[in-house]
């Protein structure tokens, strides 16, 4: 697994979980979904993502062109 695929899996899983929590538990879980989306937009402009740094420290390989 590469860093890119791990990020897609992590964020996709978190979004599914928060939407399910919003439907079944409390609508306020959608705030976390919104924060995840805002972070993805921010990371696309700045390239700064703590989860990417964590996956790199864990030794996951990265595709060329992804910093």
mmCIF file of the N, C-alpha and C atoms, coordinates in Angstrom:
data_MODEL
# 
_entry.id   MODEL 
# 
loop_
_atom_site.group_PDB 
_atom_site.id 
_atom_site.type_symbol 
_atom_site.label_atom_id 
_atom_site.label_alt_id 
_atom_site.label_comp_id 
_atom_site.label_asym_id 
_atom_site.label_entity_id 
_atom_site.label_seq_id 
_atom_site.pdbx_PDB_ins_code 
_atom_site.Cartn_x 
_atom_site.Cartn_y 
_atom_site.Cartn_z 
_atom_site.occupancy 
_atom_site.B_iso_or_equiv 
_atom_site.pdbx_formal_charge 
_atom_site.auth_seq_id 
_atom_site.auth_comp_id 
_atom_site.auth_asym_id 
_atom_site.auth_atom_id 
_atom_site.pdbx_PDB_model_num 
ATOM 1   N N  . UNK A 1 1  ? 0.856   -1.179 0.000  1.00 0.00 ? 1  UNK A N  1 
ATOM 2   C CA . UNK A 1 1  ? 0.000   0.000  0.000  1.00 0.00 ? 1  UNK A CA 1 
ATOM 3   C C  . UNK A 1 1  ? 0.897   1.234  0.000  1.00 0.00 ? 1  UNK A C  1 
ATOM 4   N N  . UNK A 1 2  ? 0.504   2.217  -0.799 1.00 0.00 ? 2  UNK A N  1 
ATOM 5   C CA . UNK A 1 2  ? 1.257   3.465  -0.852 1.00 0.00 ? 2  UNK A CA 1 
ATOM 6   C C  . UNK A 1 2  ? 0.591   4.512  0.038  1.00 0.00 ? 2  UNK A C  1 
ATOM 7   N N  . UNK A 1 3  ? 1.305   5.603  0.251  1.00 0.00 ? 3  UNK A N  1 
ATOM 8   C CA . UNK A 1 3  ? 0.772   6.707  1.058  1.00 0.00 ? 3  UNK A CA 1 
ATOM 9   C C  . UNK A 1 3  ? -0.527  7.226  0.446  1.00 0.00 ? 3  UNK A C  1 
ATOM 10  N N  . UNK A 1 4  ? -0.546  7.348  -0.877 1.00 0.00 ? 4  UNK A N  1 
ATOM 11  C CA . UNK A 1 4  ? -1.728  7.885  -1.552 1.00 0.00 ? 4  UNK A CA 1 
ATOM 12  C C  . UNK A 1 4  ? -2.958  7.008  -1.317 1.00 0.00 ? 4  UNK A C  1 
ATOM 13  N N  . UNK A 1 5  ? -2.788  5.704  -1.453 1.00 0.00 ? 5  UNK A N  1 
ATOM 14  C CA . UNK A 1 5  ? -3.919  4.796  -1.232 1.00 0.00 ? 5  UNK A CA 1 
ATOM 15  C C  . UNK A 1 5  ? -4.335  4.773  0.241  1.00 0.00 ? 5  UNK A C  1 
ATOM 16  N N  . UNK A 1 6  ? -3.366  4.868  1.141  1.00 0.00 ? 6  UNK A N  1 
ATOM 17  C CA . UNK A 1 6  ? -3.684  4.884  2.574  1.00 0.00 ? 6  UNK A CA 1 
ATOM 18  C C  . UNK A 1 6  ? -4.483  6.126  2.948  1.00 0.00 ? 6  UNK A C  1 
ATOM 19  N N  . UNK A 1 7  ? -4.154  7.261  2.341  1.00 0.00 ? 7  UNK A N  1 
ATOM 20  C CA . UNK A 1 7  ? -4.901  8.495  2.601  1.00 0.00 ? 7  UNK A CA 1 
ATOM 21  C C  . UNK A 1 7  ? -6.334  8.359  2.101  1.00 0.00 ? 7  UNK A C  1 
ATOM 22  N N  . UNK A 1 8  ? -6.488  7.835  0.880  1.00 0.00 ? 8  UNK A N  1 
ATOM 23  C CA . UNK A 1 8  ? -7.837  7.643  0.340  1.00 0.00 ? 8  UNK A CA 1 
ATOM 24  C C  . UNK A 1 8  ? -8.657  6.716  1.227  1.00 0.00 ? 8  UNK A C  1 
ATOM 25  N N  . UNK A 1 9  ? -8.043  5.636  1.688  1.00 0.00 ? 9  UNK A N  1 
ATOM 26  C CA . UNK A 1 9  ? -8.736  4.687  2.554  1.00 0.00 ? 9  UNK A CA 1 
ATOM 27  C C  . UNK A 1 9  ? -9.106  5.323  3.892  1.00 0.00 ? 9  UNK A C  1 
ATOM 28  N N  . UNK A 1 10 ? -8.191  6.058  4.492  1.00 0.00 ? 10 UNK A N  1 
ATOM 29  C CA . UNK A 1 10 ? -8.424  6.672  5.797  1.00 0.00 ? 10 UNK A CA 1 
ATOM 30  C C  . UNK A 1 10 ? -9.529  7.727  5.725  1.00 0.00 ? 10 UNK A C  1 
ATOM 31  N N  . UNK A 1 11 ? -9.408  8.663  4.814  1.00 0.00 ? 11 UNK A N  1 
ATOM 32  C CA . UNK A 1 11 ? -10.397 9.743  4.729  1.00 0.00 ? 11 UNK A CA 1 
ATOM 33  C C  . UNK A 1 11 ? -11.752 9.206  4.267  1.00 0.00 ? 11 UNK A C  1 
ATOM 34  N N  . UNK A 1 12 ? -11.742 8.316  3.294  1.00 0.00 ? 12 UNK A N  1 
ATOM 35  C CA . UNK A 1 12 ? -13.002 7.725  2.841  1.00 0.00 ? 12 UNK A CA 1 
ATOM 36  C C  . UNK A 1 12 ? -13.708 6.979  3.957  1.00 0.00 ? 12 UNK A C  1 
ATOM 37  N N  . UNK A 1 13 ? -12.956 6.214  4.728  1.00 0.00 ? 13 UNK A N  1 
ATOM 38  C CA . UNK A 1 13 ? -13.535 5.483  5.857  1.00 0.00 ? 13 UNK A CA 1 
ATOM 39  C C  . UNK A 1 13 ? -14.086 6.415  6.919  1.00 0.00 ? 13 UNK A C  1 
ATOM 40  N N  . UNK A 1 14 ? -13.340 7.474  7.229  1.00 0.00 ? 14 UNK A N  1 
ATOM 41  C CA . UNK A 1 14 ? -13.813 8.433  8.228  1.00 0.00 ? 14 UNK A CA 1 
ATOM 42  C C  . UNK A 1 14 ? -15.080 9.142  7.772  1.00 0.00 ? 14 UNK A C  1 
ATOM 43  N N  . UNK A 1 15 ? -15.156 9.480  6.504  1.00 0.00 ? 15 UNK A N  1 
ATOM 44  C CA . UNK A 1 15 ? -16.357 10.152 6.002  1.00 0.00 ? 15 UNK A CA 1 
ATOM 45  C C  . UNK A 1 15 ? -17.566 9.220  6.083  1.00 0.00 ? 15 UNK A C  1 
ATOM 46  N N  . UNK A 1 16 ? -17.389 7.964  5.694  1.00 0.00 ? 16 UNK A N  1 
ATOM 47  C CA . UNK A 1 16 ? -18.500 7.011  5.792  1.00 0.00 ? 16 UNK A CA 1 
ATOM 48  C C  . UNK A 1 16 ? -18.951 6.838  7.235  1.00 0.00 ? 16 UNK A C  1 
ATOM 49  N N  . UNK A 1 17 ? -17.991 6.708  8.152  1.00 0.00 ? 17 UNK A N  1 
ATOM 50  C CA . UNK A 1 17 ? -18.323 6.530  9.572  1.00 0.00 ? 17 UNK A CA 1 
ATOM 51  C C  . UNK A 1 17 ? -19.056 7.749  10.117 1.00 0.00 ? 17 UNK A C  1 
ATOM 52  N N  . UNK A 1 18 ? -18.581 8.964  9.796  1.00 0.00 ? 18 UNK A N  1 
ATOM 53  C CA . UNK A 1 18 ? -19.241 10.150 10.349 1.00 0.00 ? 18 UNK A CA 1 
ATOM 54  C C  . UNK A 1 18 ? -20.635 10.347 9.771  1.00 0.00 ? 18 UNK A C  1 
ATOM 55  N N  . UNK A 1 19 ? -20.831 10.013 8.495  1.00 0.00 ? 19 UNK A N  1 
ATOM 56  C CA . UNK A 1 19 ? -22.179 10.115 7.914  1.00 0.00 ? 19 UNK A CA 1 
ATOM 57  C C  . UNK A 1 19 ? -23.107 9.098  8.570  1.00 0.00 ? 19 UNK A C  1 
ATOM 58  N N  . UNK A 1 20 ? -22.630 7.883  8.768  1.00 0.00 ? 20 UNK A N  1 
ATOM 59  C CA . UNK A 1 20 ? -23.454 6.880  9.450  1.00 0.00 ? 20 UNK A CA 1 
ATOM 60  C C  . UNK A 1 20 ? -23.780 7.299  10.878 1.00 0.00 ? 20 UNK A C  1 
ATOM 61  N N  . UNK A 1 21 ? -22.797 7.882  11.575 1.00 0.00 ? 21 UNK A N  1 
ATOM 62  C CA . UNK A 1 21 ? -23.054 8.375  12.927 1.00 0.00 ? 21 UNK A CA 1 
ATOM 63  C C  . UNK A 1 21 ? -24.077 9.517  12.912 1.00 0.00 ? 21 UNK A C  1 
ATOM 64  N N  . UNK A 1 22 ? -24.008 10.366 11.901 1.00 0.00 ? 22 UNK A N  1 
ATOM 65  C CA . UNK A 1 22 ? -24.968 11.470 11.804 1.00 0.00 ? 22 UNK A CA 1 
ATOM 66  C C  . UNK A 1 22 ? -26.379 10.943 11.568 1.00 0.00 ? 22 UNK A C  1 
ATOM 67  N N  . UNK A 1 23 ? -26.499 9.901  10.779 1.00 0.00 ? 23 UNK A N  1 
ATOM 68  C CA . UNK A 1 23 ? -27.819 9.334  10.481 1.00 0.00 ? 23 UNK A CA 1 
ATOM 69  C C  . UNK A 1 23 ? -28.383 8.574  11.671 1.00 0.00 ? 23 UNK A C  1 
ATOM 70  N N  . UNK A 1 24 ? -27.527 7.849  12.383 1.00 0.00 ? 24 UNK A N  1 
ATOM 71  C CA . UNK A 1 24 ? -28.017 6.967  13.440 1.00 0.00 ? 24 UNK A CA 1 
ATOM 72  C C  . UNK A 1 24 ? -27.934 7.549  14.849 1.00 0.00 ? 24 UNK A C  1 
ATOM 73  N N  . UNK A 1 25 ? -26.972 8.432  15.106 1.00 0.00 ? 25 UNK A N  1 
ATOM 74  C CA . UNK A 1 25 ? -26.760 8.906  16.475 1.00 0.00 ? 25 UNK A CA 1 
ATOM 75  C C  . UNK A 1 25 ? -27.162 10.363 16.643 1.00 0.00 ? 25 UNK A C  1 
ATOM 76  N N  . UNK A 1 26 ? -26.444 11.251 15.936 1.00 0.00 ? 26 UNK A N  1 
ATOM 77  C CA . UNK A 1 26 ? -26.679 12.678 16.129 1.00 0.00 ? 26 UNK A CA 1 
ATOM 78  C C  . UNK A 1 26 ? -26.213 13.412 14.880 1.00 0.00 ? 26 UNK A C  1 
ATOM 79  N N  . UNK A 1 27 ? -27.015 14.332 14.400 1.00 0.00 ? 27 UNK A N  1 
ATOM 80  C CA . UNK A 1 27 ? -26.712 15.093 13.181 1.00 0.00 ? 27 UNK A CA 1 
ATOM 81  C C  . UNK A 1 27 ? -25.427 15.911 13.320 1.00 0.00 ? 27 UNK A C  1 
ATOM 82  N N  . UNK A 1 28 ? -25.015 16.210 14.538 1.00 0.00 ? 28 UNK A N  1 
ATOM 83  C CA . UNK A 1 28 ? -23.808 17.016 14.751 1.00 0.00 ? 28 UNK A CA 1 
ATOM 84  C C  . UNK A 1 28 ? -22.530 16.328 14.289 1.00 0.00 ? 28 UNK A C  1 
ATOM 85  N N  . UNK A 1 29 ? -22.568 15.026 14.025 1.00 0.00 ? 29 UNK A N  1 
ATOM 86  C CA . UNK A 1 29 ? -21.392 14.335 13.479 1.00 0.00 ? 29 UNK A CA 1 
ATOM 87  C C  . UNK A 1 29 ? -21.024 14.869 12.102 1.00 0.00 ? 29 UNK A C  1 
ATOM 88  N N  . UNK A 1 30 ? -21.963 15.528 11.429 1.00 0.00 ? 30 UNK A N  1 
ATOM 89  C CA . UNK A 1 30 ? -21.661 16.093 10.112 1.00 0.00 ? 30 UNK A CA 1 
ATOM 90  C C  . UNK A 1 30 ? -20.633 17.224 10.201 1.00 0.00 ? 30 UNK A C  1 
ATOM 91  N N  . UNK A 1 31 ? -20.473 17.819 11.374 1.00 0.00 ? 31 UNK A N  1 
ATOM 92  C CA . UNK A 1 31 ? -19.416 18.817 11.553 1.00 0.00 ? 31 UNK A CA 1 
ATOM 93  C C  . UNK A 1 31 ? -18.042 18.189 11.299 1.00 0.00 ? 31 UNK A C  1 
ATOM 94  N N  . UNK A 1 32 ? -17.856 16.967 11.774 1.00 0.00 ? 32 UNK A N  1 
ATOM 95  C CA . UNK A 1 32 ? -16.579 16.287 11.540 1.00 0.00 ? 32 UNK A CA 1 
ATOM 96  C C  . UNK A 1 32 ? -16.405 15.985 10.058 1.00 0.00 ? 32 UNK A C  1 
ATOM 97  N N  . UNK A 1 33 ? -17.469 15.601 9.390  1.00 0.00 ? 33 UNK A N  1 
ATOM 98  C CA . UNK A 1 33 ? -17.410 15.371 7.951  1.00 0.00 ? 33 UNK A CA 1 
ATOM 99  C C  . UNK A 1 33 ? -16.990 16.657 7.228  1.00 0.00 ? 33 UNK A C  1 
ATOM 100 N N  . UNK A 1 34 ? -17.563 17.769 7.627  1.00 0.00 ? 34 UNK A N  1 
ATOM 101 C CA . UNK A 1 34 ? -17.196 19.065 7.043  1.00 0.00 ? 34 UNK A CA 1 
ATOM 102 C C  . UNK A 1 34 ? -15.751 19.430 7.302  1.00 0.00 ? 34 UNK A C  1 
ATOM 103 N N  . UNK A 1 35 ? -15.275 19.148 8.505  1.00 0.00 ? 35 UNK A N  1 
ATOM 104 C CA . UNK A 1 35 ? -13.869 19.424 8.826  1.00 0.00 ? 35 UNK A CA 1 
ATOM 105 C C  . UNK A 1 35 ? -12.930 18.568 7.982  1.00 0.00 ? 35 UNK A C  1 
ATOM 106 N N  . UNK A 1 36 ? -13.300 17.325 7.750  1.00 0.00 ? 36 UNK A N  1 
ATOM 107 C CA . UNK A 1 36 ? -12.485 16.462 6.895  1.00 0.00 ? 36 UNK A CA 1 
ATOM 108 C C  . UNK A 1 36 ? -12.415 17.031 5.478  1.00 0.00 ? 36 UNK A C  1 
ATOM 109 N N  . UNK A 1 37 ? -13.548 17.483 4.959  1.00 0.00 ? 37 UNK A N  1 
ATOM 110 C CA . UNK A 1 37 ? -13.565 18.084 3.632  1.00 0.00 ? 37 UNK A CA 1 
ATOM 111 C C  . UNK A 1 37 ? -12.739 19.359 3.568  1.00 0.00 ? 37 UNK A C  1 
ATOM 112 N N  . UNK A 1 38 ? -12.847 20.192 4.591  1.00 0.00 ? 38 UNK A N  1 
ATOM 113 C CA . UNK A 1 38 ? -12.065 21.431 4.642  1.00 0.00 ? 38 UNK A CA 1 
ATOM 114 C C  . UNK A 1 38 ? -10.576 21.129 4.705  1.00 0.00 ? 38 UNK A C  1 
ATOM 115 N N  . UNK A 1 39 ? -10.213 20.093 5.452  1.00 0.00 ? 39 UNK A N  1 
ATOM 116 C CA . UNK A 1 39 ? -8.803  19.724 5.537  1.00 0.00 ? 39 UNK A CA 1 
ATOM 117 C C  . UNK A 1 39 ? -8.286  19.233 4.189  1.00 0.00 ? 39 UNK A C  1 
ATOM 118 N N  . UNK A 1 40 ? -9.094  18.476 3.446  1.00 0.00 ? 40 UNK A N  1 
ATOM 119 C CA . UNK A 1 40 ? -8.670  18.017 2.126  1.00 0.00 ? 40 UNK A CA 1 
ATOM 120 C C  . UNK A 1 40 ? -8.420  19.199 1.193  1.00 0.00 ? 40 UNK A C  1 
ATOM 121 N N  . UNK A 1 41 ? -9.284  20.209 1.243  1.00 0.00 ? 41 UNK A N  1 
ATOM 122 C CA . UNK A 1 41 ? -9.091  21.408 0.422  1.00 0.00 ? 41 UNK A CA 1 
ATOM 123 C C  . UNK A 1 41 ? -7.820  22.129 0.847  1.00 0.00 ? 41 UNK A C  1 
ATOM 124 N N  . UNK A 1 42 ? -7.638  22.301 2.152  1.00 0.00 ? 42 UNK A N  1 
ATOM 125 C CA . UNK A 1 42 ? -6.440  22.972 2.668  1.00 0.00 ? 42 UNK A CA 1 
ATOM 126 C C  . UNK A 1 42 ? -5.184  22.221 2.272  1.00 0.00 ? 42 UNK A C  1 
ATOM 127 N N  . UNK A 1 43 ? -5.191  20.900 2.394  1.00 0.00 ? 43 UNK A N  1 
ATOM 128 C CA . UNK A 1 43 ? -4.012  20.102 2.067  1.00 0.00 ? 43 UNK A CA 1 
ATOM 129 C C  . UNK A 1 43 ? -3.699  20.156 0.576  1.00 0.00 ? 43 UNK A C  1 
ATOM 130 N N  . UNK A 1 44 ? -4.717  20.310 -0.260 1.00 0.00 ? 44 UNK A N  1 
ATOM 131 C CA . UNK A 1 44 ? -4.460  20.392 -1.697 1.00 0.00 ? 44 UNK A CA 1 
ATOM 132 C C  . UNK A 1 44 ? -3.716  21.675 -2.060 1.00 0.00 ? 44 UNK A C  1 
ATOM 133 N N  . UNK A 1 45 ? -3.926  22.743 -1.300 1.00 0.00 ? 45 UNK A N  1 
ATOM 134 C CA . UNK A 1 45 ? -3.233  24.001 -1.579 1.00 0.00 ? 45 UNK A CA 1 
ATOM 135 C C  . UNK A 1 45 ? -1.872  24.075 -0.904 1.00 0.00 ? 45 UNK A C  1 
ATOM 136 N N  . UNK A 1 46 ? -1.759  23.586 0.318  1.00 0.00 ? 46 UNK A N  1 
ATOM 137 C CA . UNK A 1 46 ? -0.518  23.757 1.081  1.00 0.00 ? 46 UNK A CA 1 
ATOM 138 C C  . UNK A 1 46 ? 0.406   22.549 1.021  1.00 0.00 ? 46 UNK A C  1 
ATOM 139 N N  . UNK A 1 47 ? -0.137  21.370 0.745  1.00 0.00 ? 47 UNK A N  1 
ATOM 140 C CA . UNK A 1 47 ? 0.675   20.158 0.763  1.00 0.00 ? 47 UNK A CA 1 
ATOM 141 C C  . UNK A 1 47 ? 0.962   19.665 2.173  1.00 0.00 ? 47 UNK A C  1 
ATOM 142 N N  . UNK A 1 48 ? 0.381   20.313 3.170  1.00 0.00 ? 48 UNK A N  1 
ATOM 143 C CA . UNK A 1 48 ? 0.616   19.965 4.571  1.00 0.00 ? 48 UNK A CA 1 
ATOM 144 C C  . UNK A 1 48 ? -0.499  19.056 5.072  1.00 0.00 ? 48 UNK A C  1 
ATOM 145 N N  . UNK A 1 49 ? -0.136  17.816 5.400  1.00 0.00 ? 49 UNK A N  1 
ATOM 146 C CA . UNK A 1 49 ? -1.115  16.870 5.914  1.00 0.00 ? 49 UNK A CA 1 
ATOM 147 C C  . UNK A 1 49 ? -0.446  16.000 6.980  1.00 0.00 ? 49 UNK A C  1 
ATOM 148 N N  . UNK A 1 50 ? -0.871  16.127 8.229  1.00 0.00 ? 50 UNK A N  1 
ATOM 149 C CA . UNK A 1 50 ? -0.263  15.340 9.302  1.00 0.00 ? 50 UNK A CA 1 
ATOM 150 C C  . UNK A 1 50 ? -0.391  13.830 9.087  1.00 0.00 ? 50 UNK A C  1 
ATOM 151 N N  . UNK A 1 51 ? -1.473  13.393 8.461  1.00 0.00 ? 51 UNK A N  1 
ATOM 152 C CA . UNK A 1 51 ? -1.667  11.958 8.240  1.00 0.00 ? 51 UNK A CA 1 
ATOM 153 C C  . UNK A 1 51 ? -0.652  11.437 7.226  1.00 0.00 ? 51 UNK A C  1 
ATOM 154 N N  . UNK A 1 52 ? -0.345  12.239 6.201  1.00 0.00 ? 52 UNK A N  1 
ATOM 155 C CA . UNK A 1 52 ? 0.680   11.841 5.233  1.00 0.00 ? 52 UNK A CA 1 
ATOM 156 C C  . UNK A 1 52 ? 2.026   11.694 5.938  1.00 0.00 ? 52 UNK A C  1 
ATOM 157 N N  . UNK A 1 53 ? 2.357   12.649 6.799  1.00 0.00 ? 53 UNK A N  1 
ATOM 158 C CA . UNK A 1 53 ? 3.628   12.568 7.535  1.00 0.00 ? 53 UNK A CA 1 
ATOM 159 C C  . UNK A 1 53 ? 3.664   11.313 8.409  1.00 0.00 ? 53 UNK A C  1 
ATOM 160 N N  . UNK A 1 54 ? 2.540   10.973 9.033  1.00 0.00 ? 54 UNK A N  1 
ATOM 161 C CA . UNK A 1 54 ? 2.489   9.776  9.874  1.00 0.00 ? 54 UNK A CA 1 
ATOM 162 C C  . UNK A 1 54 ? 2.702   8.517  9.034  1.00 0.00 ? 54 UNK A C  1 
ATOM 163 N N  . UNK A 1 55 ? 2.037   8.434  7.877  1.00 0.00 ? 55 UNK A N  1 
ATOM 164 C CA . UNK A 1 55 ? 2.198   7.262  7.024  1.00 0.00 ? 55 UNK A CA 1 
ATOM 165 C C  . UNK A 1 55 ? 3.629   7.145  6.503  1.00 0.00 ? 55 UNK A C  1 
ATOM 166 N N  . UNK A 1 56 ? 4.254   8.273  6.203  1.00 0.00 ? 56 UNK A N  1 
ATOM 167 C CA . UNK A 1 56 ? 5.651   8.242  5.742  1.00 0.00 ? 56 UNK A CA 1 
ATOM 168 C C  . UNK A 1 56 ? 6.573   7.762  6.856  1.00 0.00 ? 56 UNK A C  1 
ATOM 169 N N  . UNK A 1 57 ? 6.325   8.201  8.091  1.00 0.00 ? 57 UNK A N  1 
ATOM 170 C CA . UNK A 1 57 ? 7.124   7.729  9.225  1.00 0.00 ? 57 UNK A CA 1 
ATOM 171 C C  . UNK A 1 57 ? 6.943   6.238  9.458  1.00 0.00 ? 57 UNK A C  1 
ATOM 172 N N  . UNK A 1 58 ? 5.750   5.732  9.103  1.00 0.00 ? 58 UNK A N  1 
ATOM 173 C CA . UNK A 1 58 ? 5.485   4.298  9.240  1.00 0.00 ? 58 UNK A CA 1 
ATOM 174 C C  . UNK A 1 58 ? 6.194   3.498  8.143  1.00 0.00 ? 58 UNK A C  1 
ATOM 175 N N  . UNK A 1 59 ? 6.746   4.196  7.158  1.00 0.00 ? 59 UNK A N  1 
ATOM 176 C CA . UNK A 1 59 ? 7.512   3.528  6.125  1.00 0.00 ? 59 UNK A CA 1 
ATOM 177 C C  . UNK A 1 59 ? 6.748   3.179  4.860  1.00 0.00 ? 59 UNK A C  1 
ATOM 178 N N  . UNK A 1 60 ? 5.543   3.720  4.702  1.00 0.00 ? 60 UNK A N  1 
ATOM 179 C CA . UNK A 1 60 ? 4.805   3.452  3.473  1.00 0.00 ? 60 UNK A CA 1 
ATOM 180 C C  . UNK A 1 60 ? 5.481   4.158  2.307  1.00 0.00 ? 60 UNK A C  1 
ATOM 181 N N  . UNK A 1 61 ? 5.591   3.483  1.182  1.00 0.00 ? 61 UNK A N  1 
ATOM 182 C CA . UNK A 1 61 ? 6.214   4.119  0.017  1.00 0.00 ? 61 UNK A CA 1 
ATOM 183 C C  . UNK A 1 61 ? 5.278   5.167  -0.585 1.00 0.00 ? 61 UNK A C  1 
ATOM 184 N N  . UNK A 1 62 ? 5.872   6.126  -1.290 1.00 0.00 ? 62 UNK A N  1 
ATOM 185 C CA . UNK A 1 62 ? 5.107   7.175  -1.936 1.00 0.00 ? 62 UNK A CA 1 
ATOM 186 C C  . UNK A 1 62 ? 5.394   7.144  -3.429 1.00 0.00 ? 62 UNK A C  1 
ATOM 187 N N  . UNK A 1 63 ? 4.386   7.455  -4.221 1.00 0.00 ? 63 UNK A N  1 
ATOM 188 C CA . UNK A 1 63 ? 4.580   7.535  -5.669 1.00 0.00 ? 63 UNK A CA 1 
ATOM 189 C C  . UNK A 1 63 ? 5.335   8.827  -5.997 1.00 0.00 ? 63 UNK A C  1 
ATOM 190 N N  . UNK A 1 64 ? 6.113   8.833  -7.072 1.00 0.00 ? 64 UNK A N  1 
ATOM 191 C CA . UNK A 1 64 ? 6.800   10.059 -7.476 1.00 0.00 ? 64 UNK A CA 1 
ATOM 192 C C  . UNK A 1 64 ? 5.809   11.189 -7.743 1.00 0.00 ? 64 UNK A C  1 
ATOM 193 N N  . UNK A 1 65 ? 6.168   12.390 -7.337 1.00 0.00 ? 65 UNK A N  1 
ATOM 194 C CA . UNK A 1 65 ? 5.306   13.534 -7.554 1.00 0.00 ? 65 UNK A CA 1 
ATOM 195 C C  . UNK A 1 65 ? 4.402   13.842 -6.378 1.00 0.00 ? 65 UNK A C  1 
ATOM 196 N N  . UNK A 1 66 ? 4.388   12.992 -5.379 1.00 0.00 ? 66 UNK A N  1 
ATOM 197 C CA . UNK A 1 66 ? 3.571   13.216 -4.183 1.00 0.00 ? 66 UNK A CA 1 
ATOM 198 C C  . UNK A 1 66 ? 4.508   13.521 -3.035 1.00 0.00 ? 66 UNK A C  1 
ATOM 199 N N  . UNK A 1 67 ? 4.385   14.720 -2.445 1.00 0.00 ? 67 UNK A N  1 
ATOM 200 C CA . UNK A 1 67 ? 5.320   15.117 -1.384 1.00 0.00 ? 67 UNK A CA 1 
ATOM 201 C C  . UNK A 1 67 ? 4.688   15.001 -0.036 1.00 0.00 ? 67 UNK A C  1 
# 
